[in-house]
Amino acid sequence: MSNREEELLRKAVNGIEPSEGAKERMLANIRRKAAMTAEETSVQKEQESAVKTEEKPERKKSVERIMKFWIPAAAAVIVMLLGWGIYRNSIKPPKVDDGIISAGGEQMTRKDITELSEETSTEEAVRESAGEFPQAPKGAARVKYYRYSGFAVGMVFSFEGHKFRLTVMSTETASEYYVPAEDNEIRESWERNGNEYVLVNSDGADMTLWDIVIDGMKK
């Protein structure tokens, strides 16, 4: 207790009527309580300081544990996204056949194959006409065969909920006719044993499914 507080306290006690002995006892009690209060406050402050000191290492450990787990996880996600972006960018967009070809240094305009009448056919008939004709993928549904007035043959089938259309014609016929482009299509053309093969999907098949189908067709 400061001198100023002691002086004020003594004046207050002197203003009370009890005897000098009672006044001294009152002063002693007040001093003792004040000292106890000051000591309790000091102890409380020390306890609070100790708790805060203990909390800091715990918080530090928690942050370290979180960083140790999440930084590698975030890095793995970033690597996956970058890898997918590189893969997607590496896929060459399919060429859209616009019916124009170069032959002998001159551009020639071909006819749309769908201008010819399409007829329903059978697997035996298209195989006999095309010579080499791919099988529909295992698990394909609603397989149908067709022909265009003897100039081209093909089949339509569904696979994993997506529709695919294959058209087969001789390379000689392909110099006069072409398979027109569809909206949002994926297309691939290849030649083998004197035939041109054109596979098209236009209802959003993903590249994984497309690769499965096209790989099976080219075997």
C-alpha positions in Angstrom: 0.0 0.0 0.0 1.4 3.4 -1.0 2.0 6.3 1.5 -0.8 8.2 -0.1 -3.2 5.4 0.3 -2.0 4.9 3.9 -2.7 8.6 4.7 -6.1 8.6 3.2 -7.0 5.4 5.0 -5.8 6.7 8.4 -7.9 9.9 7.9 -11.0 7.9 7.1 -10.4 5.7 10.2 -9.8 8.7 12.5 -13.2 10.0 11.5 -14.8 6.9 13.1 -15.9 7.1 16.7 -14.4 3.8 18.1 -11.3 3.9 20.5 -7.7 4.1 19.4 -7.2 0.4 19.9 -10.2 -0.4 17.8 -9.0 2.0 15.1 -5.6 0.4 15.0 -7.1 -3.1 14.7 -9.3 -1.9 11.9 -6.3 -0.4 10.1 -4.3 -3.6 10.6 -7.2 -5.7 9.2 -7.5 -3.4 6.2 -3.8 -3.5 5.6 -3.8 -7.3 5.8 -6.7 -7.6 3.3 -5.0 -5.2 1.0 -1.8 -7.2 1.2 -3.7 -10.4 0.6 -5.5 -8.9 -2.4 -2.2 -7.7 -3.9 -0.7 -11.2 -3.4 -3.7 -13.0 -4.9 -3.5 -10.6 -7.9 0.2 -11.3 -8.3 -0.4 -15.1 -8.1 -3.3 -14.9 -10.6 -1.1 -12.9 -13.0 1.7 -15.5 -12.7 -0.8 -18.4 -13.3 -2.2 -16.6 -16.4 1.3 -16.0 -17.7 2.1 -19.7 -17.2 -1.0 -20.8 -19.1 -0.2 -18.5 -22.0 3.3 -19.8 -22.1 2.0 -23.4 -22.3 -0.6 -22.5 -24.9 2.0 -21.0 -27.4 3.9 -24.3 -27.9 0.6 -26.2 -28.2 -0.7 -23.7 -30.8 2.7 -23.9 -32.6 2.5 -27.7 -32.7 -1.1 -27.6 -34.0 -0.1 -25.2 -36.8 2.9 -27.4 -37.7 0.7 -30.5 -37.8 -1.8 -28.8 -40.1 1.0 -27.4 -42.4 2.7 -30.8 -42.5 -0.5 -32.5 -43.8 -2.1 -29.8 -46.0 0.9 -28.5 -47.9 1.7 -31.9 -49.4 -2.0 -32.5 -50.1 -2.3 -29.1 -51.8 0.8 -29.7 -53.8 -0.5 -33.1 -55.0 -3.8 -31.5 -56.1 -1.9 -28.8 -58.0 0.3 -31.4 -59.8 -2.8 -33.4 -60.8 -4.5 -30.3 -62.2 -1.4 -29.3 -64.1 -1.0 -32.8 -65.5 -4.7 -32.9 -66.6 -4.3 -29.5 -68.3 -1.2 -30.7 -70.1 -3.0 -33.9 -71.2 -6.0 -32.0 -72.5 -3.8 -29.5 -74.3 -1.8 -32.3 -75.9 -5.0 -33.7 -77.5 -5.0 -32.5 -81.1 -8.5 -31.2 -82.1 -9.9 -33.4 -84.8 -9.8 -32.2 -88.3 -13.2 -31.2 -89.6 -13.7 -32.6 -93.1 -15.2 -29.7 -95.1 -15.4 -31.8 -98.4 -12.4 -30.0 -100.0 -9.3 -32.0 -100.8 -6.1 -31.3 -102.8 -5.3 -33.6 -105.7 -2.5 -33.0 -108.1 -2.0 -29.5 -106.8 -5.6 -28.6 -107.3 -8.4 -28.3 -104.8 -11.4 -30.6 -105.5 -14.8 -30.3 -103.9 -16.4 -33.6 -102.9 -20.1 -34.4 -102.4 -21.8 -34.9 -99.0 -22.3 -38.7 -98.6 -25.6 -38.1 -96.9 -27.0 -36.7 -100.1 -27.2 -40.3 -101.2 -30.1 -42.4 -99.9 -29.4 -44.3 -96.7 -30.6 -47.9 -96.6 -30.8 -50.3 -93.7 -28.6 -53.3 -94.2 -27.3 -56.3 -92.4 -23.9 -57.1 -90.9 -23.3 -59.8 -93.5 -24.0 -57.4 -96.3 -21.8 -54.6 -95.1 -18.9 -57.0 -94.5 -19.3 -58.4 -97.9 -19.3 -54.9 -99.4 -16.5 -53.4 -97.3 -14.3 -56.5 -97.1 -12.7 -55.5 -93.8 -15.3 -54.1 -91.3 -14.7 -53.5 -87.6 -16.7 -55.2 -84.8 -18.8 -53.1 -82.5 -17.2 -52.8 -79.1 -18.1 -55.5 -76.6 -21.1 -54.3 -74.6 -22.4 -52.0 -77.4 -26.1 -51.7 -77.7 -28.6 -50.9 -80.5 -26.2 -51.8 -83.2 -27.6 -51.1 -86.7 -26.0 -51.4 -90.1 -26.6 -49.2 -93.2 -25.3 -48.4 -96.7 -25.4 -45.4 -99.0 -26.5 -46.6 -102.5 -23.5 -49.0 -102.7 -21.0 -46.2 -102.3 -20.4 -46.6 -98.5 -21.5 -48.8 -95.6 -21.4 -48.3 -91.9 -22.9 -49.0 -88.5 -24.4 -47.0 -85.6 -24.2 -48.2 -82.0 -24.5 -47.0 -78.4 -21.8 -47.5 -75.9 -21.8 -46.4 -72.3 -24.8 -44.2 -73.1 -23.2 -42.4 -76.0 -23.9 -42.8 -79.8 -21.2 -43.6 -82.3 -21.3 -43.7 -86.1 -18.8 -45.5 -88.3 -18.7 -44.9 -92.0 -16.6 -47.1 -94.3 -15.9 -46.4 -98.0 -13.2 -47.2 -100.5 -10.4 -44.6 -100.9 -11.7 -44.1 -104.4 -15.2 -43.3 -103.2 -13.6 -41.0 -100.5 -12.1 -38.9 -103.2 -15.6 -38.1 -104.4 -17.7 -38.2 -101.1 -17.1 -37.1 -97.5 -18.8 -37.6 -94.2 -20.1 -34.1 -93.1 -19.2 -32.6 -89.7 -21.7 -32.6 -86.8 -22.0 -30.1 -84.0 -19.6 -30.6 -81.1 -18.3 -33.8 -82.7 -15.2 -35.9 -82.0 -13.9 -37.5 -85.2 -11.1 -39.7 -86.4 -10.4 -41.0 -89.9 -7.9 -43.7 -90.9 -7.1 -45.8 -94.0 -6.5 -49.5 -94.2 -6.4 -52.0 -97.0 -8.0 -49.6 -99.5 -10.7 -48.4 -97.3 -11.3 -45.1 -95.4 -12.9 -45.3 -92.0 -14.6 -42.4 -90.3 -15.8 -42.6 -86.7 -17.8 -39.8 -85.2 -19.4 -39.0 -81.8 -21.3 -35.8 -81.2 -23.1 -36.3 -77.8 -20.3 -35.5 -75.4 -18.4 -38.8 -74.9 -15.3 -38.1 -72.8 -11.8 -38.8 -74.1 -11.3 -42.0 -72.0 -14.4 -43.6 -73.5 -13.4 -42.3 -77.0 -10.0 -44.0 -76.7 -11.6 -47.3 -75.7 -13.9 -47.3 -78.7 -11.3 -46.0 -81.3 -8.6 -48.5 -80.1 -11.1 -51.3 -80.5 -12.1 -50.2 -84.0 -8.5 -50.0 -85.2 -7.5 -53.5 -84.1 
